[in-house]
Amino acid sequence: MRTDHEELCGTSYGSFCLNGGICYMIPTVPSPFCRCIENYTGARCEEVLLPSIKSQTKGKSTSEC
């Protein structure tokens, strides 16, 4: 959700976002927000997205003989 009004955070928020997330500020919003890299989520990119069971079993046979 990029807007023309968002700006990168200053050095005072240097470690606000975790796991490689990028910190942004919107002048009309009092707190920063993070844009997370792939496989991370959460307000500060603090949560790892685990692969779903469906994607892990895709293409594998589930029946045994």
PAZAPA-4460 file (N, C-alpha, C; in steps of 0.05 Angstrom, whole numbers, plus 32768, in hexadecimal, padded with zeros to 4 digits):
% residues 65
    n_x    n_y    n_z   ca_x   ca_y   ca_z    c_x    c_y    c_z   seq   type   mol
   8011   7FE9   8000   8000   8000   8000   8012   8019   8000     1      M     A
   8020   801E   7FEC   8031   8035   7FEA   8021   804D   7FE3     2      R     A
   8027   8063   7FF1   801A   807C   7FEB   8030   8091   7FE5     3      T     A
   8028   80A7   7FDA   803B   80BC   7FD4   8044   80CB   7FED     4      D     A
   8037   80C6   8003   803D   80D5   801B   804E   80C6   802F     5      H     A
   8055   80AD   802A   8066   809E   803D   8083   80A5   8038     6      E     A
   8092   80A5   804E   80AE   80AB   804D   80BD   8097   805E     7      E     A
   80D6   8091   8057   80E6   807F   8067   80E9   808B   8083     8      L     A
   80EA   807A   8097   80EE   8083   80B2   810A   808F   80B6     9      C     A
   810C   80A1   80C8   8127   80AC   80CF   8137   8099   80E0    10      G     A
   814F   80A1   80E7   8160   8090   80F7   8155   8089   8113    11      T     A
   8143   8099   811D   8138   8094   8137   8127   807A   8137    12      S     A
   811F   8071   8120   8110   8058   811E   8120   8043   810F    13      Y     A
   813B   8045   8110   814C   8033   8102   8148   8016   8106    14      G     A
   8141   800E   811E   813D   7FF1   8124   8120   7FEA   812A    15      S     A
   810E   7FFB   8121   80F1   7FF7   8126   80E7   7FDE   8118    16      F     A
   80EE   7FDB   80FF   80E5   7FC3   80EF   80FA   7FAD   80F2    17      C     A
   80F0   7F95   80F5   8102   7F7E   80F9   8104   7F6D   80E0    18      L     A
   8118   7F5C   80DF   811B   7F48   80CA   811D   7F54   80AE    19      N     A
   8129   7F6B   80AB   812D   7F78   8091   8116   7F89   8087    20      G     A
   8102   7F8D   8098   80EB   7F9E   8091   80F4   7FBB   808D    21      G     A
   80E5   7FCA   807D   80EC   7FE6   8078   80D8   7FF7   8086    22      I     A
   80E2   800B   8095   80D1   801C   80A5   80C8   8035   8095    23      C     A
   80AE   803B   8097   80A3   8052   8089   8093   8063   809D    24      Y     A
   8090   807C   8097   807F   808E   80A6   806B   809B   8093    25      M     A
   8053   80A0   809C   8040   80B0   808E   803B   80C9   809F    26      I     A
   803F   80E1   8094   803D   80F9   80A5   8023   80FB   80B6    27      P     A
   800D   80F1   80AC   7FF4   80F3   80BB   7FEF   80DD   80CF    28      T     A
   8002   80CA   80D1   8000   80B3   80E4   8016   80B6   80F8    29      V     A
   8010   80B4   8112   8025   80B9   8126   803A   80A4   812A    30      P     A
   8036   808C   8120   804A   8077   8124   8053   806B   810A    31      S     A
   806B   8060   810A   8076   8054   80F1   8068   803A   80EA    32      P     A
   806C   8031   80D2   8063   8016   80CA   8079   8008   80BA    33      F     A
   8077   7FEE   80B8   808C   7FDF   80AB   8082   7FD2   8091    34      C     A
   8092   7FD1   807E   808D   7FC1   8066   80A0   7FA9   8068    35      R     A
   8095   7F92   806B   80A4   7F7A   8070   80AE   7F6D   8056    36      C     A
   80C5   7F5F   8059   80CF   7F50   8043   80C0   7F35   8041    37      I     A
   80C5   7F27   802C   80B7   7F0D   8028   80BB   7EFB   8040    38      E     A
   80A7   7EEC   8047   80A6   7ED8   805C   80A5   7EE4   8078    39      N     A
   80A0   7EFF   807B   809D   7F0B   8095   8083   7F1C   8095    40      Y     A
   8077   7F1E   80AD   805F   7F2E   80B0   805E   7F39   80CC    41      T     A
   804A   7F48   80D3   8046   7F54   80ED   804C   7F72   80EC    42      G     A
   8043   7F80   8101   8046   7F9D   8101   8063   7FA5   80FE    43      A     A
   8076   7F95   8109   8092   7F9C   8107   80A2   7F86   80F9    44      R     A
   8094   7F76   80E9   80A0   7F60   80D9   80AD   7F4B   80EC    45      C     A
   80A0   7F47   8103   80AA   7F36   8118   80A2   7F19   8115    46      E     A
   808F   7F13   8103   8084   7EF8   8100   808D   7EEB   80E6    47      E     A
   8097   7ED3   80E8   809F   7EC4   80D0   8087   7EB6   80C5    48      V     A
   8083   7EB8   80AB   806D   7EAA   809D   8077   7E8E   8097    49      L     A
   806B   7E7A   80A3   8072   7E5E   809D   8064   7E54   8084    50      L     A
   8071   7E43   8075   8064   7E38   805E   804B   7E28   8066    51      P     A
   8037   7E2A   8056   801E   7E1C   805D   8022   7DFE   8058    52      S     A
   8012   7DEE   8066   8013   7DD1   8062   800C   7DCA   8045    53      I     A
   7FF9   7DD8   803A   7FF0   7DD3   801F   8007   7DD7   800B    54      K     A
   8018   7DEB   800E   802E   7DF0   7FFC   8044   7DDB   8000    55      S     A
   8047   7DD1   8019   805B   7DBD   801F   8055   7DA2   8012    56      Q     A
   803B   7D9C   8010   8033   7D81   8006   802C   7D82   7FE8    57      T     A
   802D   7D99   7FDC   8026   7D9C   7FC0   8039   7D8A   7FAF    58      K     A
   802E   7D79   7F9F   803D   7D68   7F8D   8047   7D4F   7F9B    59      G     A
   8042   7D4B   7FB4   804B   7D33   7FC2   8033   7D20   7FC5    60      K     A
   8038   7D07   7FC2   8023   7CF3   7FC6   801F   7CEF   7FE4    61      S     A
   8006   7CEE   7FED   8001   7CEA   8009   7FF8   7CCE   800F    62      T     A
   7FF5   7CBD   7FFB   7FED   7CA1   7FFF   8005   7C8F   8001    63      S     A
   8004   7C7B   8012   8019   7C68   8014   800E   7C4C   800D    64      E     A
   801F   7C3B   8001   8017   7C20   7FFA   8021   7C0C   800E    65      C     A
***
